[in-house]
Amino acid sequence: MPIARWNGAVIAQATDAQVQVVENNVYFPLATVTQACLRPSSHTSVCPWKGTASYYDLVVDGAVNANAAWVYPQPKDAAKEIAGHVAFWRGVSVER
């Protein structure tokens, strides 16, 4: 069961069947992410085959991890399986 943790808190938890793994990143369905930990960011990035990613800051116990989560709200067809899924980096531990 994949679990994402940061700053001592579980940020996301899902079954193996619920997640998607793309380029060694585990994408959790948005519904399996602790919403109170997500704060929308204005940061974006573009992947040539996945599309435009939007980012979230993680906020746990007053600590902020800027742009540590990303989502492709409208991915290109090649990455349609990660629509509505969130991935993490910047010190977030993901156990599979």
DSSP file (Angstrom, degrees, kcal/mol; ACC not computed):
  #  RESIDUE AA STRUCTURE BP1 BP2  ACC     N-H-->O    O-->H-N    N-H-->O    O-->H-N    TCO  KAPPA ALPHA  PHI   PSI    X-CA   Y-CA   Z-CA
    1    1 A M              0   0    0      0, 0.0    14,-0.2     0, 0.0     2,-0.1   0.000 360.0 360.0 360.0 111.8    0.0    0.0    0.0
    2    2 A P        -     0   0    0      0, 0.0    12,-2.1     0, 0.0     2,-0.4  -0.372 360.0-176.2 -65.2 136.7    1.8    3.2   -1.1
    3    3 A I  E     -AB  13  95A   0     92,-2.0    92,-2.8    10,-0.2     2,-0.4  -1.000  14.4-155.1-135.7 133.9    2.1    5.9    1.5
    4    4 A A  E     -AB  12  94A   0      8,-2.8     7,-3.1    -2,-0.4     8,-1.5  -0.937  18.7-178.0-108.8 132.7    3.5    9.4    1.2
    5    5 A R  E     +AB  10  93A   0     88,-2.7    88,-2.6    -2,-0.4     2,-0.3  -0.970  10.6 168.8-132.0 144.7    4.8   11.1    4.3
    6    6 A W  E >   -A    9   0A   0      3,-2.2     3,-2.0    -2,-0.4    86,-0.1  -0.957  69.6  -0.7-152.8 139.0    6.3   14.5    5.1
    7    7 A N  T 3  S-     0   0    0     -2,-0.3     3,-0.1     1,-0.3    56,-0.1   0.831 130.1 -54.3  53.6  37.4    7.1   16.3    8.3
    8    8 A G  T 3  S+     0   0    0      1,-0.2     2,-0.3    52,-0.0    -1,-0.3   0.499 115.9 108.2  81.3   4.1    5.9   13.3   10.4
    9    9 A A  E <  S-A    6   0A   0     -3,-2.0    -3,-2.2    51,-0.0     2,-0.6  -0.873  73.0-119.1-117.4 147.9    2.4   13.3    8.7
   10   10 A V  E     +A    5   0A   0     -2,-0.3    -5,-0.3    -5,-0.2     3,-0.1  -0.758  30.6 178.8 -79.9 120.3    0.8   10.9    6.2
   11   11 A I  E     +     0   0A   0     -7,-3.1    23,-3.4    -2,-0.6     2,-0.3   0.809  65.2   2.9 -92.0 -37.5    0.1   13.0    3.2
   12   12 A A  E     -AC   4  33A   0     -8,-1.5    -8,-2.8    21,-0.3    -1,-0.3  -0.995  56.5-178.2-151.9 149.7   -1.5   10.3    1.0
   13   13 A Q  E     +A    3   0A   0     19,-1.6     2,-0.3    -2,-0.3   -10,-0.2  -0.955  17.1 152.4-151.8 130.0   -2.3    6.6    1.2
   14   14 A A        -     0   0    0    -12,-2.1     2,-0.1    -2,-0.3    -2,-0.0  -0.940  42.7 -95.5-149.9 167.7   -3.8    4.4   -1.5
   15   15 A T    >>  -     0   0    0     -2,-0.3     4,-1.2   -14,-0.2     3,-0.9  -0.469  40.7-108.6 -81.6 162.2   -3.9    0.8   -2.6
   16   16 A D  T 34 S+     0   0    0      1,-0.2     3,-0.3     2,-0.2    -1,-0.1   0.876 120.6  55.6 -56.6 -37.9   -1.6   -0.5   -5.3
   17   17 A A  T 34 S+     0   0    0      1,-0.2    -1,-0.2     3,-0.0     0, 0.0   0.735 104.7  53.8 -69.6 -22.4   -4.5   -0.6   -7.7
   18   18 A Q  T <4 S+     0   0    0     -3,-0.9    -1,-0.2     2,-0.0    -2,-0.2   0.776  97.0  74.7 -84.5 -27.0   -5.3    3.1   -7.2
   19   19 A V     <  -     0   0    0     -4,-1.2     2,-0.4    -3,-0.3     9,-0.2  -0.438  64.2-147.7 -89.3 160.4   -1.9    4.6   -7.9
   20   20 A Q  E     -D   27   0B   0      7,-1.9     7,-3.6    -2,-0.1     2,-0.6  -0.981   7.8-150.2-121.3 138.1   -0.2    5.1  -11.2
   21   21 A V  E     +D   26   0B   0     -2,-0.4     2,-0.4     5,-0.2     5,-0.2  -0.947  22.7 167.9-112.5 118.5    3.6    4.9  -11.5
   22   22 A V  E >  S-D   25   0B   0      3,-2.3     3,-2.0    -2,-0.6    -2,-0.1  -0.994  70.9 -12.0-132.6 124.8    5.1    7.1  -14.3
   23   23 A E  T 3  S-     0   0    0     -2,-0.4    -1,-0.1     1,-0.3     3,-0.1   0.880 127.8 -57.0  52.5  42.9    8.8    7.8  -14.6
   24   24 A N  T 3  S+     0   0    0      1,-0.2     2,-0.5    -3,-0.0    -1,-0.3   0.548 112.3 122.3  65.5  10.5    9.4    6.3  -11.1
   25   25 A N  E <   -D   22   0B   0     -3,-2.0    -3,-2.3    62,-0.0     2,-0.6  -0.881  59.8-136.7-101.2 134.1    6.9    8.8   -9.6
   26   26 A V  E     -D   21   0B   0     -2,-0.5     2,-0.6    -5,-0.2    62,-0.4  -0.809  15.9-156.2 -90.7 119.6    3.9    7.4   -7.7
   27   27 A Y  E     -D   20   0B   0     -7,-3.6    -7,-1.9    -2,-0.6    60,-0.2  -0.873   7.8-159.7-100.3 116.8    0.7    9.3   -8.6
   28   28 A F  E     -E   86   0C   0     58,-3.4    58,-3.4    -2,-0.6    -9,-0.1  -0.735  28.2-103.8 -93.9 140.4   -2.0    9.1   -5.9
   29   29 A P  E >   -E   85   0C   0      0, 0.0     3,-2.4     0, 0.0     4,-0.3  -0.410  32.1-121.4 -57.9 138.8   -5.6    9.8   -6.7
   30   30 A L  G >  S+     0   0    0     54,-2.7     3,-1.5     1,-0.3    55,-0.1   0.829 111.7  63.0 -53.6 -34.4   -6.5   13.3   -5.4
   31   31 A A  G 3  S+     0   0    0     53,-0.3    -1,-0.3     1,-0.3     4,-0.1   0.680  99.4  54.8 -66.5 -17.0   -9.2   11.7   -3.2
   32   32 A T  G <  S+     0   0    0     -3,-2.4   -19,-1.6     2,-0.1     2,-0.4   0.391  90.5  93.0 -96.8   2.9   -6.5    9.7   -1.3
   33   33 A V  B <  S-C   12   0A   0     -3,-1.5     2,-0.9    -4,-0.3   -21,-0.3  -0.792  88.8-109.9 -98.2 137.9   -4.5   12.9   -0.4
   34   34 A T    >   -     0   0    0    -23,-3.4     3,-1.8    -2,-0.4     4,-0.4  -0.542  30.1-158.0 -66.8 105.4   -5.0   14.7    2.9
   35   35 A Q  G >  S+     0   0    0     -2,-0.9     3,-1.5     1,-0.3    -1,-0.2   0.799  85.3  65.3 -61.6 -31.7   -6.7   17.8    1.5
   36   36 A A  G 3  S+     0   0    0      1,-0.3    -1,-0.3    -3,-0.1    -2,-0.1   0.701  98.9  55.9 -65.0 -17.9   -5.8   19.9    4.6
   37   37 A C  G <  S+     0   0    0     -3,-1.8    22,-2.3   -26,-0.2     2,-0.5   0.583  92.5  86.2 -88.5 -11.2   -2.1   19.5    3.7
   38   38 A L  E <   +F   58   0C   0     -3,-1.5    20,-0.2    -4,-0.4    18,-0.0  -0.782  48.2 176.6 -99.3 130.7   -2.5   20.9    0.2
   39   39 A R  E     -F   57   0C   0     18,-2.3    18,-3.3    -2,-0.5    -3,-0.0  -0.984  36.0-114.6-128.0 120.7   -2.3   24.6   -0.6
   40   40 A P  E     -F   56   0C   0      0, 0.0     2,-0.3     0, 0.0    16,-0.2  -0.199  30.9-158.4 -56.0 141.7   -2.5   25.7   -4.3
   41   41 A S  E     -     0   0C   0     14,-2.3    14,-0.3     2,-0.2    25,-0.0  -0.813  23.0-132.9-115.5 157.7    0.6   27.3   -5.7
   42   42 A S  E    S+     0   0C   0     -2,-0.3     2,-0.1    12,-0.1    14,-0.1   0.503  72.7 113.5 -86.8  -4.2    0.9   29.5   -8.8
   43   43 A H  E     +     0   0C   0     12,-0.1    12,-1.4    11,-0.0     2,-0.3  -0.417  40.8 173.5 -71.8 141.3    3.9   27.5  -10.0
   44   44 A T  E     -F   54   0C   0     10,-0.2     2,-0.3    -2,-0.1    10,-0.2  -0.940  11.4-169.9-138.0 162.2    3.5   25.4  -13.2
   45   45 A S  E     -F   53   0C   0      8,-1.5     8,-3.1    -2,-0.3     2,-0.5  -0.961  16.6-131.4-146.5 163.3    5.8   23.4  -15.5
   46   46 A V  E     -F   52   0C   0     -2,-0.3     6,-0.2     6,-0.2     3,-0.0  -0.973  11.1-167.6-124.8 129.4    5.4   21.8  -18.9
   47   47 A C  E  >  -F   51   0C   0      4,-3.1     4,-2.0    -2,-0.5    -2,-0.0  -0.944  24.6-134.4-108.6 133.4    6.3   18.3  -19.9
   48   48 A P  T  4 S+     0   0    0      0, 0.0    -1,-0.1     0, 0.0     4,-0.1   0.800 103.0  27.4 -60.7 -28.5    6.4   17.6  -23.7
   49   49 A W  T  4 S+     0   0    0      2,-0.1    29,-0.3    29,-0.1    30,-0.2   0.644 127.5  40.2-110.1 -15.7    4.4   14.4  -23.4
   50   50 A K  T  4 S-     0   0    0      1,-0.3    26,-2.1    28,-0.1     2,-0.3   0.759  98.1-137.2-100.2 -30.3    2.3   14.8  -20.2
   51   51 A G  E  <  -F   47   0C   0     -4,-2.0    -4,-3.1    24,-0.2     2,-0.5  -0.817  48.7 -11.8 112.1-152.3    1.3   18.5  -20.6
   52   52 A T  E     -F   46   0C   0     22,-0.3    22,-0.4    -2,-0.3     2,-0.4  -0.782  59.3-153.0 -96.5 127.0    1.2   21.3  -18.0
   53   53 A A  E     -F   45   0C   0     -8,-3.1    -8,-1.5    -2,-0.5     2,-0.3  -0.784   0.6-153.9 -98.6 140.4    1.5   20.5  -14.4
   54   54 A S  E     -FG  44  71C   0     17,-3.0    17,-2.5    -2,-0.4     2,-0.3  -0.843  18.7-140.7-106.3 150.7    0.1   22.6  -11.6
   55   55 A Y  E     - G   0  70C   0    -12,-1.4   -14,-2.3   -14,-0.3     2,-0.3  -0.747  11.8-158.2-117.0 159.7    1.7   22.6   -8.1
   56   56 A Y  E     -FG  40  69C   0     13,-2.6    13,-1.8    -2,-0.3    12,-0.6  -0.965  17.6-132.3-126.8 146.7    0.7   22.5   -4.5
   57   57 A D  E     -F   39   0C   0    -18,-3.3   -18,-2.3    -2,-0.3     2,-0.5  -0.748  25.0-130.0 -85.8 147.1    2.6   23.5   -1.4
   58   58 A L  E     -FG  38  65C   0      7,-2.2     7,-2.7    -2,-0.3     2,-0.5  -0.871  22.4-168.5 -96.7 134.6    2.5   21.0    1.4
   59   59 A V  E     + G   0  64C   0    -22,-2.3     2,-0.4    -2,-0.5     5,-0.2  -0.976  13.9 163.4-127.9 117.5    1.6   22.5    4.8
   60   60 A V  E >  S- G   0  63C   0      3,-2.3     3,-2.4    -2,-0.5   -23,-0.1  -0.981  72.0 -19.8-137.4 121.6    2.0   20.4    8.0
   61   61 A D  T 3  S-     0   0    0     -2,-0.4     3,-0.1     1,-0.3    -1,-0.1   0.851 127.2 -51.4  50.4  40.7    2.0   21.7   11.5
   62   62 A G  T 3  S+     0   0    0      1,-0.3     2,-0.3     0, 0.0    -1,-0.3   0.262 112.6 120.1  84.2 -12.6    2.9   25.2   10.2
   63   63 A A  E <   -G   60   0C   0     -3,-2.4    -3,-2.3   -56,-0.1     2,-0.4  -0.659  50.1-152.0 -86.2 142.8    5.8   24.0    8.1
   64   64 A V  E     -G   59   0C   0     -2,-0.3     2,-0.6    -5,-0.2    -5,-0.2  -0.957  15.1-168.1-120.6 131.7    5.6   24.6    4.4
   65   65 A N  E >   -G   58   0C   0     -7,-2.7    -7,-2.2    -2,-0.4     3,-1.2  -0.905  30.9-137.4-114.6  97.3    7.2   22.6    1.6
   66   66 A A  E 3  S-     0   0C   0     -2,-0.6    -9,-0.2     1,-0.3   -10,-0.0  -0.291  73.6 -10.0 -65.2 133.2    6.8   24.8   -1.5
   67   67 A N  E 3  S+     0   0C   0      1,-0.1   -10,-0.3    -2,-0.0    -1,-0.3   0.809  86.3 141.6  54.3  36.8    5.7   23.2   -4.7
   68   68 A A  E <   +     0   0C   0     -3,-1.2    21,-2.0   -12,-0.6     2,-0.4   0.511  59.1  48.6 -88.9  -4.9    6.2   19.7   -3.3
   69   69 A A  E     -GH  56  88C   0    -13,-1.8   -13,-2.6    19,-0.2     2,-0.3  -0.986  65.7-172.8-134.0 144.9    3.2   18.2   -5.0
   70   70 A W  E     -GH  55  87C   0     17,-2.2    17,-2.4    -2,-0.4     2,-0.3  -0.971   5.8-173.1-139.3 156.9    2.1   18.3   -8.6
   71   71 A V  E     -GH  54  86C   0    -17,-2.5   -17,-3.0    -2,-0.3    15,-0.1  -0.986  23.9-137.0-143.6 148.1   -0.9   17.3  -10.7
   72   72 A Y        -     0   0    0     13,-0.6    12,-0.6    10,-0.5    13,-0.2  -0.872  20.5-174.1-104.7  95.8   -1.7   17.3  -14.4
   73   73 A P  S    S+     0   0    0      0, 0.0    -1,-0.2     0, 0.0   -20,-0.1   0.861  84.6  15.7 -61.4 -35.9   -5.3   18.6  -14.5
   74   74 A Q  S    S-     0   0    0    -22,-0.4   -22,-0.3    -3,-0.1     6,-0.1  -0.607  87.3-172.2-136.4  73.9   -5.6   18.0  -18.2
   75   75 A P        -     0   0    0      0, 0.0   -24,-0.2     0, 0.0   -25,-0.1  -0.207  31.1 -97.9 -67.5 158.6   -2.8   15.7  -19.3
   76   76 A K    >   -     0   0    0    -26,-2.1     3,-2.1     1,-0.1   -27,-0.1  -0.263  44.3 -96.4 -66.2 163.6   -2.1   14.9  -22.9
   77   77 A D  G >  S+     0   0    0      1,-0.3     3,-1.4     2,-0.2     4,-0.2   0.815 122.7  63.3 -54.8 -34.4   -3.5   11.6  -24.2
   78   78 A A  G 3  S+     0   0    0    -29,-0.3    -1,-0.3     1,-0.3     3,-0.1   0.710 114.6  32.5 -65.4 -19.1   -0.2    9.8  -23.7
   79   79 A A  G X  S+     0   0    0     -3,-2.1     3,-2.3   -30,-0.2    -1,-0.3   0.051  76.4 127.2-123.9  24.3   -0.5   10.4  -19.9
   80   80 A K  G X   +     0   0    0     -3,-1.4     3,-1.4     1,-0.3    -2,-0.1   0.743  63.5  70.8 -59.1 -23.5   -4.3   10.3  -19.5
   81   81 A E  G 3  S+     0   0    0      1,-0.3    -1,-0.3    -4,-0.2    -2,-0.1   0.667  94.8  54.8 -69.1 -14.5   -4.0    7.7  -16.7
   82   82 A I  G X  S+     0   0    0     -3,-2.3     3,-2.0   -32,-0.1   -10,-0.5   0.344  74.0 128.6-101.0   7.8   -2.6   10.3  -14.3
   83   83 A A  T <  S+     0   0    0     -3,-1.4     3,-0.1     1,-0.3    -9,-0.1  -0.422  82.4  12.4 -59.0 131.5   -5.5   12.8  -14.7
   84   84 A G  T 3  S+     0   0    0    -12,-0.6   -54,-2.7     1,-0.3     2,-0.3   0.662 104.9 119.2  74.4  15.4   -6.6   13.7  -11.2
   85   85 A H  E <   -E   29   0C   0     -3,-2.0   -13,-0.6   -56,-0.3     2,-0.4  -0.875  51.0-147.0-115.6 149.0   -3.6   12.1   -9.6
   86   86 A V  E     -EH  28  71C   0    -58,-3.4   -58,-3.4    -2,-0.3     2,-0.3  -0.923   9.9-168.0-118.3 137.7   -0.9   13.9   -7.4
   87   87 A A  E     - H   0  70C   0    -17,-2.4   -17,-2.2    -2,-0.4     2,-0.3  -0.819  10.7-146.0-119.5 164.1    2.8   13.1   -7.2
   88   88 A F  E     + H   0  69C   0    -62,-0.4     2,-0.2    -2,-0.3   -19,-0.2  -0.875  24.0 150.1-131.7 158.1    5.4   14.4   -4.7
   89   89 A W    >   +     0   0    0    -21,-2.0     3,-0.5    -2,-0.3     4,-0.1  -0.818  40.3  84.0-157.7-160.6    9.0   15.3   -4.4
   90   90 A R  T 3  S-     0   0    0     -2,-0.2    -1,-0.1     1,-0.2     3,-0.1   0.936 124.1 -31.5  55.4  55.5   11.2   17.7   -2.3
   91   91 A G  T 3  S+     0   0    0      1,-0.3     2,-0.5    -3,-0.1    -1,-0.2   0.447  98.1 137.5  88.6  -0.5   11.7   15.5    0.7
   92   92 A V    <   -     0   0    0     -3,-0.5     2,-0.5   -24,-0.1    -1,-0.3  -0.697  48.2-139.3 -80.0 127.1    8.4   13.7    0.7
   93   93 A S  E     -B    5   0A   0    -88,-2.6   -88,-2.7    -2,-0.5     2,-0.5  -0.757  16.7-168.1 -89.1 126.2    9.0   10.0    1.4
   94   94 A V  E     -B    4   0A   0     -2,-0.5     2,-0.4   -90,-0.2   -90,-0.2  -0.962   1.9-166.4-117.7 117.1    6.9    7.6   -0.7
   95   95 A E  E      B    3   0A   0    -92,-2.8   -92,-2.0    -2,-0.5    -2,-0.0  -0.843 360.0 360.0-101.4 136.1    6.9    4.0    0.4
   96   96 A R              0   0    0     -2,-0.4    -1,-0.1   -94,-0.2   -92,-0.0   0.382 360.0 360.0-117.8 360.0    5.5    1.3   -2.0
